[in-house]
Amino acid sequence: MLVLDLALRFLIGGAVVSLFSLLGDALKPKSFAGIFAAAPTIALATLFLTIRAHGAAYVSVEARSMIVGALAFFVYACAVSFILMRFRPPALKSAAILMPVWCAVAAAIWAFWLRR
């Protein structure tokens, strides 16, 4: 079963990466290609395989968690972008120092929205 799951993940991931790459290539600016090629592919393949193994209820919790992580990442990316444009520090240093922002936002969303 593990080999079948890995093969399906590989096939689904490859197909979805190709689709998102085509979409990213068709859009302007070309920097969208990287956005469309990575994260959605892994999430879709993971959700597809998880629904087969655990059912829809389990997948709904997983998908909700992915959405919270994406929202928290968006806030983190905005904070890093603001700091980089405003103060012009080194990018790696800024990204590393602001990493707790991502964790704090995800924890806050979980505490106020997801926890029941």
Phi and psi restraints in degrees (range 20) as a CNS / XPLOR table:
assign (resid 1 and name C) (resid 2 and name N)
       (resid 2 and name CA) (resid 2 and name C) 1.0 -61.9 20.0 2
assign (resid 2 and name N) (resid 2 and name CA)
       (resid 2 and name C) (resid 3 and name N) 1.0 -41.5 20.0 2
assign (resid 2 and name C) (resid 3 and name N)
       (resid 3 and name CA) (resid 3 and name C) 1.0 -65.2 20.0 2
assign (resid 3 and name N) (resid 3 and name CA)
       (resid 3 and name C) (resid 4 and name N) 1.0 -41.6 20.0 2
assign (resid 3 and name C) (resid 4 and name N)
       (resid 4 and name CA) (resid 4 and name C) 1.0 -63.2 20.0 2
assign (resid 4 and name N) (resid 4 and name CA)
       (resid 4 and name C) (resid 5 and name N) 1.0 -42.9 20.0 2
assign (resid 4 and name C) (resid 5 and name N)
       (resid 5 and name CA) (resid 5 and name C) 1.0 -62.3 20.0 2
assign (resid 5 and name N) (resid 5 and name CA)
       (resid 5 and name C) (resid 6 and name N) 1.0 -42.9 20.0 2
assign (resid 5 and name C) (resid 6 and name N)
       (resid 6 and name CA) (resid 6 and name C) 1.0 -64.9 20.0 2
assign (resid 6 and name N) (resid 6 and name CA)
       (resid 6 and name C) (resid 7 and name N) 1.0 -40.5 20.0 2
assign (resid 6 and name C) (resid 7 and name N)
       (resid 7 and name CA) (resid 7 and name C) 1.0 -65.2 20.0 2
assign (resid 7 and name N) (resid 7 and name CA)
       (resid 7 and name C) (resid 8 and name N) 1.0 -42.6 20.0 2
assign (resid 7 and name C) (resid 8 and name N)
       (resid 8 and name CA) (resid 8 and name C) 1.0 -64.3 20.0 2
assign (resid 8 and name N) (resid 8 and name CA)
       (resid 8 and name C) (resid 9 and name N) 1.0 -42.0 20.0 2
assign (resid 8 and name C) (resid 9 and name N)
       (resid 9 and name CA) (resid 9 and name C) 1.0 -61.3 20.0 2
assign (resid 9 and name N) (resid 9 and name CA)
       (resid 9 and name C) (resid 10 and name N) 1.0 -41.5 20.0 2
assign (resid 9 and name C) (resid 10 and name N)
       (resid 10 and name CA) (resid 10 and name C) 1.0 -63.1 20.0 2
assign (resid 10 and name N) (resid 10 and name CA)
       (resid 10 and name C) (resid 11 and name N) 1.0 -47.3 20.0 2
assign (resid 10 and name C) (resid 11 and name N)
       (resid 11 and name CA) (resid 11 and name C) 1.0 -67.1 20.0 2
assign (resid 11 and name N) (resid 11 and name CA)
       (resid 11 and name C) (resid 12 and name N) 1.0 -47.0 20.0 2
assign (resid 11 and name C) (resid 12 and name N)
       (resid 12 and name CA) (resid 12 and name C) 1.0 -64.8 20.0 2
assign (resid 12 and name N) (resid 12 and name CA)
       (resid 12 and name C) (resid 13 and name N) 1.0 -45.9 20.0 2
assign (resid 12 and name C) (resid 13 and name N)
       (resid 13 and name CA) (resid 13 and name C) 1.0 -59.8 20.0 2
assign (resid 13 and name N) (resid 13 and name CA)
       (resid 13 and name C) (resid 14 and name N) 1.0 -44.3 20.0 2
assign (resid 13 and name C) (resid 14 and name N)
       (resid 14 and name CA) (resid 14 and name C) 1.0 -63.7 20.0 2
assign (resid 14 and name N) (resid 14 and name CA)
       (resid 14 and name C) (resid 15 and name N) 1.0 -42.5 20.0 2
assign (resid 14 and name C) (resid 15 and name N)
       (resid 15 and name CA) (resid 15 and name C) 1.0 -65.5 20.0 2
assign (resid 15 and name N) (resid 15 and name CA)
       (resid 15 and name C) (resid 16 and name N) 1.0 -43.4 20.0 2
assign (resid 15 and name C) (resid 16 and name N)
       (resid 16 and name CA) (resid 16 and name C) 1.0 -71.6 20.0 2
assign (resid 16 and name N) (resid 16 and name CA)
       (resid 16 and name C) (resid 17 and name N) 1.0 -37.3 20.0 2
assign (resid 16 and name C) (resid 17 and name N)
       (resid 17 and name CA) (resid 17 and name C) 1.0 -59.9 20.0 2
assign (resid 17 and name N) (resid 17 and name CA)
       (resid 17 and name C) (resid 18 and name N) 1.0 -42.8 20.0 2
assign (resid 17 and name C) (resid 18 and name N)
       (resid 18 and name CA) (resid 18 and name C) 1.0 -62.6 20.0 2
assign (resid 18 and name N) (resid 18 and name CA)
       (resid 18 and name C) (resid 19 and name N) 1.0 -43.9 20.0 2
assign (resid 18 and name C) (resid 19 and name N)
       (resid 19 and name CA) (resid 19 and name C) 1.0 -62.9 20.0 2
assign (resid 19 and name N) (resid 19 and name CA)
       (resid 19 and name C) (resid 20 and name N) 1.0 -45.9 20.0 2
assign (resid 19 and name C) (resid 20 and name N)
       (resid 20 and name CA) (resid 20 and name C) 1.0 -67.9 20.0 2
assign (resid 20 and name N) (resid 20 and name CA)
       (resid 20 and name C) (resid 21 and name N) 1.0 -33.4 20.0 2
assign (resid 20 and name C) (resid 21 and name N)
       (resid 21 and name CA) (resid 21 and name C) 1.0 -65.6 20.0 2
assign (resid 21 and name N) (resid 21 and name CA)
       (resid 21 and name C) (resid 22 and name N) 1.0 -40.9 20.0 2
assign (resid 21 and name C) (resid 22 and name N)
       (resid 22 and name CA) (resid 22 and name C) 1.0 -62.3 20.0 2
assign (resid 22 and name N) (resid 22 and name CA)
       (resid 22 and name C) (resid 23 and name N) 1.0 -42.7 20.0 2
assign (resid 22 and name C) (resid 23 and name N)
       (resid 23 and name CA) (resid 23 and name C) 1.0 -62.9 20.0 2
assign (resid 23 and name N) (resid 23 and name CA)
       (resid 23 and name C) (resid 24 and name N) 1.0 -46.2 20.0 2
assign (resid 23 and name C) (resid 24 and name N)
       (resid 24 and name CA) (resid 24 and name C) 1.0 -63.7 20.0 2
assign (resid 24 and name N) (resid 24 and name CA)
       (resid 24 and name C) (resid 25 and name N) 1.0 -34.8 20.0 2
assign (resid 24 and name C) (resid 25 and name N)
       (resid 25 and name CA) (resid 25 and name C) 1.0 -70.8 20.0 2
assign (resid 25 and name N) (resid 25 and name CA)
       (resid 25 and name C) (resid 26 and name N) 1.0 -30.0 20.0 2
assign (resid 25 and name C) (resid 26 and name N)
       (resid 26 and name CA) (resid 26 and name C) 1.0 -78.0 20.0 2
assign (resid 26 and name N) (resid 26 and name CA)
       (resid 26 and name C) (resid 27 and name N) 1.0 -22.4 20.0 2
assign (resid 26 and name C) (resid 27 and name N)
       (resid 27 and name CA) (resid 27 and name C) 1.0 -90.4 20.0 2
assign (resid 27 and name N) (resid 27 and name CA)
       (resid 27 and name C) (resid 28 and name N) 1.0 157.1 20.0 2
assign (resid 27 and name C) (resid 28 and name N)
       (resid 28 and name CA) (resid 28 and name C) 1.0 -114.0 20.0 2
assign (resid 28 and name N) (resid 28 and name CA)
       (resid 28 and name C) (resid 29 and name N) 1.0 141.2 20.0 2
assign (resid 28 and name C) (resid 29 and name N)
       (resid 29 and name CA) (resid 29 and name C) 1.0 -74.5 20.0 2
assign (resid 29 and name N) (resid 29 and name CA)
       (resid 29 and name C) (resid 30 and name N) 1.0 165.4 20.0 2
assign (resid 29 and name C) (resid 30 and name N)
       (resid 30 and name CA) (resid 30 and name C) 1.0 -68.1 20.0 2
assign (resid 30 and name N) (resid 30 and name CA)
       (resid 30 and name C) (resid 31 and name N) 1.0 -13.1 20.0 2
assign (resid 30 and name C) (resid 31 and name N)
       (resid 31 and name CA) (resid 31 and name C) 1.0 -66.4 20.0 2
assign (resid 31 and name N) (resid 31 and name CA)
       (resid 31 and name C) (resid 32 and name N) 1.0 -16.3 20.0 2
assign (resid 31 and name C) (resid 32 and name N)
       (resid 32 and name CA) (resid 32 and name C) 1.0 -66.7 20.0 2
assign (resid 32 and name N) (resid 32 and name CA)
       (resid 32 and name C) (resid 33 and name N) 1.0 -23.4 20.0 2
assign (resid 32 and name C) (resid 33 and name N)
       (resid 33 and name CA) (resid 33 and name C) 1.0 -57.0 20.0 2
assign (resid 33 and name N) (resid 33 and name CA)
       (resid 33 and name C) (resid 34 and name N) 1.0 -42.8 20.0 2
assign (resid 33 and name C) (resid 34 and name N)
       (resid 34 and name CA) (resid 34 and name C) 1.0 -66.0 20.0 2
assign (resid 34 and name N) (resid 34 and name CA)
       (resid 34 and name C) (resid 35 and name N) 1.0 -36.2 20.0 2
assign (resid 34 and name C) (resid 35 and name N)
       (resid 35 and name CA) (resid 35 and name C) 1.0 -65.7 20.0 2
assign (resid 35 and name N) (resid 35 and name CA)
       (resid 35 and name C) (resid 36 and name N) 1.0 -42.7 20.0 2
assign (resid 35 and name C) (resid 36 and name N)
       (resid 36 and name CA) (resid 36 and name C) 1.0 -80.0 20.0 2
assign (resid 36 and name N) (resid 36 and name CA)
       (resid 36 and name C) (resid 37 and name N) 1.0 -11.6 20.0 2
assign (resid 36 and name C) (resid 37 and name N)
       (resid 37 and name CA) (resid 37 and name C) 1.0 -94.2 20.0 2
assign (resid 37 and name N) (resid 37 and name CA)
       (resid 37 and name C) (resid 38 and name N) 1.0 -22.1 20.0 2
assign (resid 37 and name C) (resid 38 and name N)
       (resid 38 and name CA) (resid 38 and name C) 1.0 -102.6 20.0 2
assign (resid 38 and name N) (resid 38 and name CA)
       (resid 38 and name C) (resid 39 and name N) 1.0 -82.5 20.0 2
assign (resid 38 and name C) (resid 39 and name N)
       (resid 39 and name CA) (resid 39 and name C) 1.0 -60.2 20.0 2
assign (resid 39 and name N) (resid 39 and name CA)
       (resid 39 and name C) (resid 40 and name N) 1.0 -45.0 20.0 2
assign (resid 39 and name C) (resid 40 and name N)
       (resid 40 and name CA) (resid 40 and name C) 1.0 -60.1 20.0 2
assign (resid 40 and name N) (resid 40 and name CA)
       (resid 40 and name C) (resid 41 and name N) 1.0 -32.0 20.0 2
assign (resid 40 and name C) (resid 41 and name N)
       (resid 41 and name CA) (resid 41 and name C) 1.0 -63.8 20.0 2
assign (resid 41 and name N) (resid 41 and name CA)
       (resid 41 and name C) (resid 42 and name N) 1.0 -49.6 20.0 2
assign (resid 41 and name C) (resid 42 and name N)
       (resid 42 and name CA) (resid 42 and name C) 1.0 -65.0 20.0 2
assign (resid 42 and name N) (resid 42 and name CA)
       (resid 42 and name C) (resid 43 and name N) 1.0 -41.9 20.0 2
assign (resid 42 and name C) (resid 43 and name N)
       (resid 43 and name CA) (resid 43 and name C) 1.0 -63.3 20.0 2
assign (resid 43 and name N) (resid 43 and name CA)
       (resid 43 and name C) (resid 44 and name N) 1.0 -45.9 20.0 2
assign (resid 43 and name C) (resid 44 and name N)
       (resid 44 and name CA) (resid 44 and name C) 1.0 -65.1 20.0 2
assign (resid 44 and name N) (resid 44 and name CA)
       (resid 44 and name C) (resid 45 and name N) 1.0 -43.3 20.0 2
assign (resid 44 and name C) (resid 45 and name N)
       (resid 45 and name CA) (resid 45 and name C) 1.0 -63.8 20.0 2
assign (resid 45 and name N) (resid 45 and name CA)
       (resid 45 and name C) (resid 46 and name N) 1.0 -42.5 20.0 2
assign (resid 45 and name C) (resid 46 and name N)
       (resid 46 and name CA) (resid 46 and name C) 1.0 -64.0 20.0 2
assign (resid 46 and name N) (resid 46 and name CA)
       (resid 46 and name C) (resid 47 and name N) 1.0 -44.5 20.0 2
assign (resid 46 and name C) (resid 47 and name N)
       (resid 47 and name CA) (resid 47 and name C) 1.0 -64.4 20.0 2
assign (resid 47 and name N) (resid 47 and name CA)
       (resid 47 and name C) (resid 48 and name N) 1.0 -39.4 20.0 2
assign (resid 47 and name C) (resid 48 and name N)
       (resid 48 and name CA) (resid 48 and name C) 1.0 -61.9 20.0 2
assign (resid 48 and name N) (resid 48 and name CA)
       (resid 48 and name C) (resid 49 and name N) 1.0 -46.6 20.0 2
assign (resid 48 and name C) (resid 49 and name N)
       (resid 49 and name CA) (resid 49 and name C) 1.0 -69.9 20.0 2
assign (resid 49 and name N) (resid 49 and name CA)
       (resid 49 and name C) (resid 50 and name N) 1.0 -34.9 20.0 2
assign (resid 49 and name C) (resid 50 and name N)
       (resid 50 and name CA) (resid 50 and name C) 1.0 -69.3 20.0 2
assign (resid 50 and name N) (resid 50 and name CA)
       (resid 50 and name C) (resid 51 and name N) 1.0 -37.1 20.0 2
assign (resid 50 and name C) (resid 51 and name N)
       (resid 51 and name CA) (resid 51 and name C) 1.0 -64.9 20.0 2
assign (resid 51 and name N) (resid 51 and name CA)
       (resid 51 and name C) (resid 52 and name N) 1.0 -33.6 20.0 2
assign (resid 51 and name C) (resid 52 and name N)
       (resid 52 and name CA) (resid 52 and name C) 1.0 -68.0 20.0 2
assign (resid 52 and name N) (resid 52 and name CA)
       (resid 52 and name C) (resid 53 and name N) 1.0 -37.6 20.0 2
assign (resid 52 and name C) (resid 53 and name N)
       (resid 53 and name CA) (resid 53 and name C) 1.0 -86.1 20.0 2
assign (resid 53 and name N) (resid 53 and name CA)
       (resid 53 and name C) (resid 54 and name N) 1.0 -35.6 20.0 2
assign (resid 53 and name C) (resid 54 and name N)
       (resid 54 and name CA) (resid 54 and name C) 1.0 -122.9 20.0 2
assign (resid 54 and name N) (resid 54 and name CA)
       (resid 54 and name C) (resid 55 and name N) 1.0 -12.9 20.0 2
assign (resid 54 and name C) (resid 55 and name N)
       (resid 55 and name CA) (resid 55 and name C) 1.0 97.2 20.0 2
assign (resid 55 and name N) (resid 55 and name CA)
       (resid 55 and name C) (resid 56 and name N) 1.0 170.7 20.0 2
assign (resid 55 and name C) (resid 56 and name N)
       (resid 56 and name CA) (resid 56 and name C) 1.0 -68.9 20.0 2
assign (resid 56 and name N) (resid 56 and name CA)
       (resid 56 and name C) (resid 57 and name N) 1.0 -36.6 20.0 2
assign (resid 56 and name C) (resid 57 and name N)
       (resid 57 and name CA) (resid 57 and name C) 1.0 -62.8 20.0 2
assign (resid 57 and name N) (resid 57 and name CA)
       (resid 57 and name C) (resid 58 and name N) 1.0 -43.4 20.0 2
assign (resid 57 and name C) (resid 58 and name N)
       (resid 58 and name CA) (resid 58 and name C) 1.0 -64.6 20.0 2
assign (resid 58 and name N) (resid 58 and name CA)
       (resid 58 and name C) (resid 59 and name N) 1.0 -42.0 20.0 2
assign (resid 58 and name C) (resid 59 and name N)
       (resid 59 and name CA) (resid 59 and name C) 1.0 -66.1 20.0 2
assign (resid 59 and name N) (resid 59 and name CA)
       (resid 59 and name C) (resid 60 and name N) 1.0 -34.2 20.0 2
assign (resid 59 and name C) (resid 60 and name N)
       (resid 60 and name CA) (resid 60 and name C) 1.0 -63.9 20.0 2
assign (resid 60 and name N) (resid 60 and name CA)
       (resid 60 and name C) (resid 61 and name N) 1.0 -37.6 20.0 2
assign (resid 60 and name C) (resid 61 and name N)
       (resid 61 and name CA) (resid 61 and name C) 1.0 -67.6 20.0 2
assign (resid 61 and name N) (resid 61 and name CA)
       (resid 61 and name C) (resid 62 and name N) 1.0 -42.0 20.0 2
assign (resid 61 and name C) (resid 62 and name N)
       (resid 62 and name CA) (resid 62 and name C) 1.0 -63.3 20.0 2
assign (resid 62 and name N) (resid 62 and name CA)
       (resid 62 and name C) (resid 63 and name N) 1.0 -43.9 20.0 2
assign (resid 62 and name C) (resid 63 and name N)
       (resid 63 and name CA) (resid 63 and name C) 1.0 -64.7 20.0 2
assign (resid 63 and name N) (resid 63 and name CA)
       (resid 63 and name C) (resid 64 and name N) 1.0 -40.2 20.0 2
assign (resid 63 and name C) (resid 64 and name N)
       (resid 64 and name CA) (resid 64 and name C) 1.0 -62.8 20.0 2
assign (resid 64 and name N) (resid 64 and name CA)
       (resid 64 and name C) (resid 65 and name N) 1.0 -39.1 20.0 2
assign (resid 64 and name C) (resid 65 and name N)
       (resid 65 and name CA) (resid 65 and name C) 1.0 -66.1 20.0 2
assign (resid 65 and name N) (resid 65 and name CA)
       (resid 65 and name C) (resid 66 and name N) 1.0 -37.5 20.0 2
assign (resid 65 and name C) (resid 66 and name N)
       (resid 66 and name CA) (resid 66 and name C) 1.0 -64.2 20.0 2
assign (resid 66 and name N) (resid 66 and name CA)
       (resid 66 and name C) (resid 67 and name N) 1.0 -39.0 20.0 2
assign (resid 66 and name C) (resid 67 and name N)
       (resid 67 and name CA) (resid 67 and name C) 1.0 -65.2 20.0 2
assign (resid 67 and name N) (resid 67 and name CA)
       (resid 67 and name C) (resid 68 and name N) 1.0 -42.8 20.0 2
assign (resid 67 and name C) (resid 68 and name N)
       (resid 68 and name CA) (resid 68 and name C) 1.0 -62.8 20.0 2
assign (resid 68 and name N) (resid 68 and name CA)
       (resid 68 and name C) (resid 69 and name N) 1.0 -43.0 20.0 2
assign (resid 68 and name C) (resid 69 and name N)
       (resid 69 and name CA) (resid 69 and name C) 1.0 -61.9 20.0 2
assign (resid 69 and name N) (resid 69 and name CA)
       (resid 69 and name C) (resid 70 and name N) 1.0 -39.1 20.0 2
assign (resid 69 and name C) (resid 70 and name N)
       (resid 70 and name CA) (resid 70 and name C) 1.0 -67.5 20.0 2
assign (resid 70 and name N) (resid 70 and name CA)
       (resid 70 and name C) (resid 71 and name N) 1.0 -41.2 20.0 2
assign (resid 70 and name C) (resid 71 and name N)
       (resid 71 and name CA) (resid 71 and name C) 1.0 -63.2 20.0 2
assign (resid 71 and name N) (resid 71 and name CA)
       (resid 71 and name C) (resid 72 and name N) 1.0 -43.4 20.0 2
assign (resid 71 and name C) (resid 72 and name N)
       (resid 72 and name CA) (resid 72 and name C) 1.0 -64.3 20.0 2
assign (resid 72 and name N) (resid 72 and name CA)
       (resid 72 and name C) (resid 73 and name N) 1.0 -39.3 20.0 2
assign (resid 72 and name C) (resid 73 and name N)
       (resid 73 and name CA) (resid 73 and name C) 1.0 -64.4 20.0 2
assign (resid 73 and name N) (resid 73 and name CA)
       (resid 73 and name C) (resid 74 and name N) 1.0 -38.5 20.0 2
assign (resid 73 and name C) (resid 74 and name N)
       (resid 74 and name CA) (resid 74 and name C) 1.0 -60.5 20.0 2
assign (resid 74 and name N) (resid 74 and name CA)
       (resid 74 and name C) (resid 75 and name N) 1.0 -44.5 20.0 2
assign (resid 74 and name C) (resid 75 and name N)
       (resid 75 and name CA) (resid 75 and name C) 1.0 -63.1 20.0 2
assign (resid 75 and name N) (resid 75 and name CA)
       (resid 75 and name C) (resid 76 and name N) 1.0 -43.5 20.0 2
assign (resid 75 and name C) (resid 76 and name N)
       (resid 76 and name CA) (resid 76 and name C) 1.0 -60.8 20.0 2
assign (resid 76 and name N) (resid 76 and name CA)
       (resid 76 and name C) (resid 77 and name N) 1.0 -46.1 20.0 2
assign (resid 76 and name C) (resid 77 and name N)
       (resid 77 and name CA) (resid 77 and name C) 1.0 -63.1 20.0 2
assign (resid 77 and name N) (resid 77 and name CA)
       (resid 77 and name C) (resid 78 and name N) 1.0 -39.4 20.0 2
assign (resid 77 and name C) (resid 78 and name N)
       (resid 78 and name CA) (resid 78 and name C) 1.0 -64.4 20.0 2
assign (resid 78 and name N) (resid 78 and name CA)
       (resid 78 and name C) (resid 79 and name N) 1.0 -40.6 20.0 2
assign (resid 78 and name C) (resid 79 and name N)
       (resid 79 and name CA) (resid 79 and name C) 1.0 -65.0 20.0 2
assign (resid 79 and name N) (resid 79 and name CA)
       (resid 79 and name C) (resid 80 and name N) 1.0 -45.3 20.0 2
assign (resid 79 and name C) (resid 80 and name N)
       (resid 80 and name CA) (resid 80 and name C) 1.0 -62.8 20.0 2
assign (resid 80 and name N) (resid 80 and name CA)
       (resid 80 and name C) (resid 81 and name N) 1.0 -44.6 20.0 2
assign (resid 80 and name C) (resid 81 and name N)
       (resid 81 and name CA) (resid 81 and name C) 1.0 -60.5 20.0 2
assign (resid 81 and name N) (resid 81 and name CA)
       (resid 81 and name C) (resid 82 and name N) 1.0 -43.6 20.0 2
assign (resid 81 and name C) (resid 82 and name N)
       (resid 82 and name CA) (resid 82 and name C) 1.0 -61.0 20.0 2
assign (resid 82 and name N) (resid 82 and name CA)
       (resid 82 and name C) (resid 83 and name N) 1.0 -48.1 20.0 2
assign (resid 82 and name C) (resid 83 and name N)
       (resid 83 and name CA) (resid 83 and name C) 1.0 -62.8 20.0 2
assign (resid 83 and name N) (resid 83 and name CA)
       (resid 83 and name C) (resid 84 and name N) 1.0 -42.2 20.0 2
assign (resid 83 and name C) (resid 84 and name N)
       (resid 84 and name CA) (resid 84 and name C) 1.0 -65.0 20.0 2
assign (resid 84 and name N) (resid 84 and name CA)
       (resid 84 and name C) (resid 85 and name N) 1.0 -41.4 20.0 2
assign (resid 84 and name C) (resid 85 and name N)
       (resid 85 and name CA) (resid 85 and name C) 1.0 -74.8 20.0 2
assign (resid 85 and name N) (resid 85 and name CA)
       (resid 85 and name C) (resid 86 and name N) 1.0 -34.7 20.0 2
assign (resid 85 and name C) (resid 86 and name N)
       (resid 86 and name CA) (resid 86 and name C) 1.0 -78.8 20.0 2
assign (resid 86 and name N) (resid 86 and name CA)
       (resid 86 and name C) (resid 87 and name N) 1.0 -46.6 20.0 2
assign (resid 86 and name C) (resid 87 and name N)
       (resid 87 and name CA) (resid 87 and name C) 1.0 -111.0 20.0 2
assign (resid 87 and name N) (resid 87 and name CA)
       (resid 87 and name C) (resid 88 and name N) 1.0 -13.2 20.0 2
assign (resid 87 and name C) (resid 88 and name N)
       (resid 88 and name CA) (resid 88 and name C) 1.0 55.0 20.0 2
assign (resid 88 and name N) (resid 88 and name CA)
       (resid 88 and name C) (resid 89 and name N) 1.0 45.5 20.0 2
assign (resid 88 and name C) (resid 89 and name N)
       (resid 89 and name CA) (resid 89 and name C) 1.0 -80.4 20.0 2
assign (resid 89 and name N) (resid 89 and name CA)
       (resid 89 and name C) (resid 90 and name N) 1.0 175.0 20.0 2
assign (resid 89 and name C) (resid 90 and name N)
       (resid 90 and name CA) (resid 90 and name C) 1.0 -61.9 20.0 2
assign (resid 90 and name N) (resid 90 and name CA)
       (resid 90 and name C) (resid 91 and name N) 1.0 137.7 20.0 2
assign (resid 90 and name C) (resid 91 and name N)
       (resid 91 and name CA) (resid 91 and name C) 1.0 -63.3 20.0 2
assign (resid 91 and name N) (resid 91 and name CA)
       (resid 91 and name C) (resid 92 and name N) 1.0 -45.1 20.0 2
assign (resid 91 and name C) (resid 92 and name N)
       (resid 92 and name CA) (resid 92 and name C) 1.0 -62.9 20.0 2
assign (resid 92 and name N) (resid 92 and name CA)
       (resid 92 and name C) (resid 93 and name N) 1.0 -41.9 20.0 2
assign (resid 92 and name C) (resid 93 and name N)
       (resid 93 and name CA) (resid 93 and name C) 1.0 -62.7 20.0 2
assign (resid 93 and name N) (resid 93 and name CA)
       (resid 93 and name C) (resid 94 and name N) 1.0 -45.1 20.0 2
assign (resid 93 and name C) (resid 94 and name N)
       (resid 94 and name CA) (resid 94 and name C) 1.0 -63.1 20.0 2
assign (resid 94 and name N) (resid 94 and name CA)
       (resid 94 and name C) (resid 95 and name N) 1.0 -46.0 20.0 2
assign (resid 94 and name C) (resid 95 and name N)
       (resid 95 and name CA) (resid 95 and name C) 1.0 -62.4 20.0 2
assign (resid 95 and name N) (resid 95 and name CA)
       (resid 95 and name C) (resid 96 and name N) 1.0 -41.1 20.0 2
assign (resid 95 and name C) (resid 96 and name N)
       (resid 96 and name CA) (resid 96 and name C) 1.0 -69.0 20.0 2
assign (resid 96 and name N) (resid 96 and name CA)
       (resid 96 and name C) (resid 97 and name N) 1.0 -43.5 20.0 2
assign (resid 96 and name C) (resid 97 and name N)
       (resid 97 and name CA) (resid 97 and name C) 1.0 -66.9 20.0 2
assign (resid 97 and name N) (resid 97 and name CA)
       (resid 97 and name C) (resid 98 and name N) 1.0 -34.5 20.0 2
assign (resid 97 and name C) (resid 98 and name N)
       (resid 98 and name CA) (resid 98 and name C) 1.0 -88.0 20.0 2
assign (resid 98 and name N) (resid 98 and name CA)
       (resid 98 and name C) (resid 99 and name N) 1.0 2.0 20.0 2
assign (resid 98 and name C) (resid 99 and name N)
       (resid 99 and name CA) (resid 99 and name C) 1.0 -55.5 20.0 2
assign (resid 99 and name N) (resid 99 and name CA)
       (resid 99 and name C) (resid 100 and name N) 1.0 -36.3 20.0 2
assign (resid 99 and name C) (resid 100 and name N)
       (resid 100 and name CA) (resid 100 and name C) 1.0 -61.2 20.0 2
assign (resid 100 and name N) (resid 100 and name CA)
       (resid 100 and name C) (resid 101 and name N) 1.0 -22.6 20.0 2
assign (resid 100 and name C) (resid 101 and name N)
       (resid 101 and name CA) (resid 101 and name C) 1.0 -61.1 20.0 2
assign (resid 101 and name N) (resid 101 and name CA)
       (resid 101 and name C) (resid 102 and name N) 1.0 -44.1 20.0 2
assign (resid 101 and name C) (resid 102 and name N)
       (resid 102 and name CA) (resid 102 and name C) 1.0 -59.4 20.0 2
assign (resid 102 and name N) (resid 102 and name CA)
       (resid 102 and name C) (resid 103 and name N) 1.0 -48.5 20.0 2
assign (resid 102 and name C) (resid 103 and name N)
       (resid 103 and name CA) (resid 103 and name C) 1.0 -63.7 20.0 2
assign (resid 103 and name N) (resid 103 and name CA)
       (resid 103 and name C) (resid 104 and name N) 1.0 -42.4 20.0 2
assign (resid 103 and name C) (resid 104 and name N)
       (resid 104 and name CA) (resid 104 and name C) 1.0 -66.1 20.0 2
assign (resid 104 and name N) (resid 104 and name CA)
       (resid 104 and name C) (resid 105 and name N) 1.0 -41.9 20.0 2
assign (resid 104 and name C) (resid 105 and name N)
       (resid 105 and name CA) (resid 105 and name C) 1.0 -66.1 20.0 2
assign (resid 105 and name N) (resid 105 and name CA)
       (resid 105 and name C) (resid 106 and name N) 1.0 -43.5 20.0 2
assign (resid 105 and name C) (resid 106 and name N)
       (resid 106 and name CA) (resid 106 and name C) 1.0 -61.7 20.0 2
assign (resid 106 and name N) (resid 106 and name CA)
       (resid 106 and name C) (resid 107 and name N) 1.0 -42.5 20.0 2
assign (resid 106 and name C) (resid 107 and name N)
       (resid 107 and name CA) (resid 107 and name C) 1.0 -65.7 20.0 2
assign (resid 107 and name N) (resid 107 and name CA)
       (resid 107 and name C) (resid 108 and name N) 1.0 -39.3 20.0 2
assign (resid 107 and name C) (resid 108 and name N)
       (resid 108 and name CA) (resid 108 and name C) 1.0 -66.1 20.0 2
assign (resid 108 and name N) (resid 108 and name CA)
       (resid 108 and name C) (resid 109 and name N) 1.0 -43.1 20.0 2
assign (resid 108 and name C) (resid 109 and name N)
       (resid 109 and name CA) (resid 109 and name C) 1.0 -63.1 20.0 2
assign (resid 109 and name N) (resid 109 and name CA)
       (resid 109 and name C) (resid 110 and name N) 1.0 -42.4 20.0 2
assign (resid 109 and name C) (resid 110 and name N)
       (resid 110 and name CA) (resid 110 and name C) 1.0 -62.1 20.0 2
assign (resid 110 and name N) (resid 110 and name CA)
       (resid 110 and name C) (resid 111 and name N) 1.0 -44.7 20.0 2
assign (resid 110 and name C) (resid 111 and name N)
       (resid 111 and name CA) (resid 111 and name C) 1.0 -65.7 20.0 2
assign (resid 111 and name N) (resid 111 and name CA)
       (resid 111 and name C) (resid 112 and name N) 1.0 -37.3 20.0 2
assign (resid 111 and name C) (resid 112 and name N)
       (resid 112 and name CA) (resid 112 and name C) 1.0 -97.7 20.0 2
assign (resid 112 and name N) (resid 112 and name CA)
       (resid 112 and name C) (resid 113 and name N) 1.0 -18.7 20.0 2
assign (resid 112 and name C) (resid 113 and name N)
       (resid 113 and name CA) (resid 113 and name C) 1.0 -119.4 20.0 2
assign (resid 113 and name N) (resid 113 and name CA)
       (resid 113 and name C) (resid 114 and name N) 1.0 -45.5 20.0 2
assign (resid 113 and name C) (resid 114 and name N)
       (resid 114 and name CA) (resid 114 and name C) 1.0 -90.8 20.0 2
assign (resid 114 and name N) (resid 114 and name CA)
       (resid 114 and name C) (resid 115 and name N) 1.0 -31.5 20.0 2
assign (resid 114 and name C) (resid 115 and name N)
       (resid 115 and name CA) (resid 115 and name C) 1.0 -68.5 20.0 2
assign (resid 115 and name N) (resid 115 and name CA)
       (resid 115 and name C) (resid 116 and name N) 1.0 131.2 20.0 2
